[in-house]
Amino acid sequence: MQILSNYTKDVRSPKFKPGAYEWWYFDGIDSTGTYSFVIIFYEGNPFSTRYIQRLKNWNRSDDVYPEEHPAVSISIYKDQKTIYYSFTEFEKEDCEFDSDHPNLKVGRHRMHSVADENKISYQLTLNEQLPSGDEIRGSITYESPRPSDGLLEEAQSFDEVGHLWNLVQPRADVAVDLLISARAESTRQIVFEGRGYHDHNMGNEPMRNEFNEWYWGRFHFEMGTLVYYVMDRKNEKQHQAWLLSPDNAELIATYPTVELQDEGWNPFGLRTARKLMLSNEKAHITIQQARVLDSGPFYQRFSSDSFINIPDKDIMQVAEGISEYIRPDRIYWRTFWPLVNMRIRYSNESPHWVQRSKRLYRWTW
């Protein structure tokens, strides 16, 4: 994996091989802890059963292009409960990904950014209506100091294979103004300010070829932002955790020791650790994946609590954040595809009958 923090590389990347993927990830939490959200733009949707089926049937005379499978997923939570969810794959002709500037359009959703030498600003514009009648409209803005050059530079090279992780905005101020509505229900306006995080990931081969499982997450402490990952790669176990200054300018500390605890199963047979312990010689961090936001056959998302303890400085701080887990090989298990197809809407096909029912579709959340 190549890890960096570089705004200029937050653009569409060339993808060399069938099974390549790329996503732009945004999350945020209300300053009161009431609301949170995760929004992801994809080119080469790695969860698409259509994309996976084409890869299974692929031969070298029939290229499988990631740009033919763009998508957007939107999850809005209130008090750790989903109040809006969508995952839509669009046609290539309805999307634009800029290779020169960090801008994109997927359907009627947009990501636009501006930057100078000191500050970065992103605006997300959301606009869609689902077959169930649920609808979302509005905008989310991100503003942050521009990360220092070389803030995070892992030395591993990235060429035609592997995974690239670009922490563009480890910590940002977020302003949310959204309208959520559904048939026969009143419109809900969501307006809040809080803290957010934005990164950019891409790989030039299917995720299951690169790693077996991956934990990752982020927490905004008063003293700084914790970002971590634990990856069981095909040829080695790899992990790292960083504490970054609130202005994204400095690497304060790293935590080379990682321990996974309290493993358990979800109803789909996915086994995950509910507690992660990070440490160095001076500090200990506990991550408790306490509240499940999303749970499926190959993926889980948590609203988590993190505690940092630095005894020598008499520091003990607590932060709420979002943490996640994926087991990519299970994406290819056809047993789970009927469940996946209930959640992902394919734009050139009739909606799944579950997606046309407000009650049944919300059950899949």
Sequence and secondary structure as in RCSB ss.txt:
>XXXX:A:sequence
MQILSNYTKDVRSPKFKPGAYEWWYFDGIDSTGTYSFVIIFYEGNPFSTRYIQRLKNWNRSDDVYPEEHPAVSIS
IYKDQKTIYYSFTEFEKEDCEFDSDHPNLKVGRHRMHSVADENKISYQLTLNEQLPSGDEIRGSITYESPRPSDG
LLEEAQSFDEVGHLWNLVQPRADVAVDLLISARAESTRQIVFEGRGYHDHNMGNEPMRNEFNEWYWGRFHFEMGT
LVYYVMDRKNEKQHQAWLLSPDNAELIATYPTVELQDEGWNPFGLRTARKLMLSNEKAHITIQQARVLDSGPFYQ
RFSSDSFINIPDKDIMQVAEGISEYIRPDRIYWRTFWPLVNMRIRYSNESPHWVQRSKRLYRWTW
>XXXX:A:secstr
 EEE  GGG S     STT EEEEEEEEEETTSSEEEEEEEEES TT HHHHHHHHT BTTB   GGG EEEEEE
EEETTEEEEEEEEE  GGGEEE SSSS EEETTEEEEEEE SSEEEEEEEEEEE TTS EEEEEEEEEEE   TT
SSB     SSSSEEEEEEEEEEEEEEEEEEE TTS  EEEEEEEEEEEEEEEESS HHHHEEEEEEEEEE SS E
EEEEEEEESS EEEEEEEE TTS  EEEE  EEEEEEEEE TTS EEEEEEEEE SS EEEEEEEEEEEE SSEE
EEEEEEEEEEGGGTEEEEEEEEEEEE GGGGG GGGHHHHHHH EETTS   TTTT HHHHHHT 
